[in-house]
Amino acid sequence: MTQLNIMDHILYDSQRQGRISFYMTNFGEEGAHVGSAAALSNKDLIYGQYREVGVLMWRNFPLENFMNQCYGNHKDIGKGRQMPIHYGSVEHNFVTISSPLTTQLPQAVGTAYAFKRKPNNDRIVVCYFGDGAASEGDCHAAFNFATTLVCFL
């Protein structure tokens, strides 16, 4: 969590100086992300939002990859096609973050349903979202589908 806090300060300052276009900090939320990530298996699938960097750090996503993504340079996994802090990693089972709020919830329900239907599957889906996302229509639709299909998120 200390490493995340230091990275937050560096990248937030970079954004304020105009070196990167966008950055949202994790101040005060580090423990919730790192603690929940510690309880998961590395094969569990994560749908994150802007402030779940601690989950990727827990899964050993390289610090260099965070920087490359925020600066959108030639070493960026996404080849600079995403806004800063829109991390994702197939290797770490972390779905690429999307800008619009709540888009990850219906996707997570669909994945949970697919996992449920697959025999002998012990993977789970975890979806992080904030209070802004909870007030979007997609959130209520996703919860309705999850309840109707008996999918656990």
C-alpha positions in Angstrom: 0.0 0.0 0.0 2.9 2.3 0.6 4.1 1.7 -3.0 0.6 2.6 -4.3 0.6 5.8 -2.2 4.0 6.8 -3.6 2.9 6.1 -7.2 -0.3 8.1 -6.6 1.7 11.1 -5.5 4.1 10.9 -8.5 1.4 10.4 -11.1 -0.9 13.0 -9.6 1.9 15.5 -9.6 2.6 14.5 -13.3 -1.0 15.2 -14.2 -1.0 18.6 -12.4 2.2 19.5 -14.3 0.5 18.6 -17.6 2.8 15.6 -18.3 -0.2 13.2 -18.4 -3.8 14.1 -19.2 -5.7 12.3 -16.5 -5.2 10.7 -13.2 -7.4 9.7 -10.2 -5.8 8.9 -6.9 -6.5 6.0 -4.5 -5.9 7.9 -1.3 -7.8 6.3 1.6 -9.1 3.3 -0.5 -5.9 1.3 -0.6 -6.7 -1.1 2.2 -10.1 -2.1 0.7 -8.5 -3.0 -2.6 -5.4 -4.7 -1.4 -7.2 -6.5 1.4 -9.9 -7.9 -1.0 -7.3 -8.8 -3.6 -5.4 -10.8 -0.9 -8.5 -13.0 -0.4 -8.8 -13.9 -4.1 -7.2 -16.5 -6.2 -5.0 -15.3 -9.1 -7.3 -17.1 -11.5 -10.4 -15.1 -10.3 -11.5 -12.4 -12.8 -11.5 -8.8 -11.8 -13.6 -6.0 -13.3 -12.2 -2.8 -11.9 -12.9 0.9 -12.1 -10.5 3.8 -11.7 -9.3 3.2 -8.2 -8.5 -0.4 -8.0 -4.8 -0.1 -8.8 -4.0 -1.9 -5.5 -5.6 -5.1 -6.9 -3.2 -5.1 -9.9 -0.2 -4.3 -7.6 -1.2 -7.2 -5.4 -1.1 -9.5 -8.5 2.4 -8.3 -9.3 1.5 -6.1 -12.3 4.9 -4.4 -13.0 5.3 -0.8 -11.8 6.8 0.0 -15.2 3.5 -1.1 -16.9 1.6 1.4 -14.8 3.9 4.2 -15.8 3.9 3.1 -19.5 0.1 3.1 -19.5 -0.3 6.4 -17.9 2.2 8.1 -20.3 0.8 6.2 -23.3 4.3 5.5 -24.6 5.5 2.8 -27.0 5.9 0.2 -24.2 2.3 0.5 -23.1 0.4 -2.8 -23.3 -2.6 -1.0 -24.9 -0.3 0.8 -27.3 -1.5 4.2 -26.0 -5.1 3.6 -27.2 -6.6 4.1 -23.7 -6.8 7.1 -21.4 -4.4 7.1 -18.5 -5.3 4.8 -15.6 -7.3 2.5 -17.8 -5.2 -0.5 -16.9 -5.9 -4.1 -18.0 -4.0 -7.3 -18.1 -5.0 -10.7 -19.5 -2.1 -12.3 -17.7 -3.3 -10.9 -14.3 -7.1 -11.6 -15.1 -7.9 -7.9 -14.8 -10.3 -6.6 -17.5 -9.4 -3.3 -19.0 -11.0 -0.4 -17.3 -13.7 1.5 -19.3 -14.4 5.2 -19.0 -18.2 5.2 -18.7 -19.4 4.4 -15.2 -21.0 1.0 -14.5 -20.2 -0.7 -17.9 -18.3 -3.3 -16.0 -21.2 -4.5 -13.9 -23.4 -6.1 -16.7 -20.2 -7.6 -18.2 -19.2 -9.1 -14.8 -22.7 -10.6 -14.5 -22.4 -12.2 -17.9 -19.0 -13.6 -17.0 -20.3 -14.9 -13.7 -23.1 -16.6 -15.5 -20.6 -18.2 -17.9 -18.5 -19.4 -15.0 -21.6 -20.8 -13.3 -22.5 -22.9 -16.4 -19.0 -24.2 -16.9 -18.6 -27.6 -15.1 -16.0 -27.9 -12.3 -15.3 -24.2 -12.4 -13.9 -22.7 -9.2 -13.2 -19.2 -10.5 -15.2 -16.2 -9.3 -15.8 -12.8 -10.7 -15.2 -9.6 -8.6 -16.5 -6.3 -9.7 -15.5 -3.0 -8.1 -17.6 0.1 -8.4 -18.3 3.3 -6.5 -21.3 5.2 -5.4 -21.6 7.1 -8.7 -21.8 3.8 -10.6 -24.4 2.5 -8.1 -26.8 5.3 -9.2 -26.6 4.4 -12.9 -29.3 2.3 -14.6 -26.8 -0.3 -15.7 -26.2 -1.1 -12.1 -29.8 -1.9 -11.4 -30.1 -3.9 -14.6 -27.0 -5.9 -13.7 -28.3 -6.7 -10.2 -31.6 -7.8 -11.7 -29.8 -10.2 -14.1 -27.6 -11.5 -11.4 -30.6 -12.2 -9.1 -32.7 -13.7 -11.9 -29.8 -15.9 -13.2 -28.5 -16.6 -9.6 -25.0 -15.4 -10.5 -22.8 -14.4 -7.6 -20.6 -11.4 -7.9 
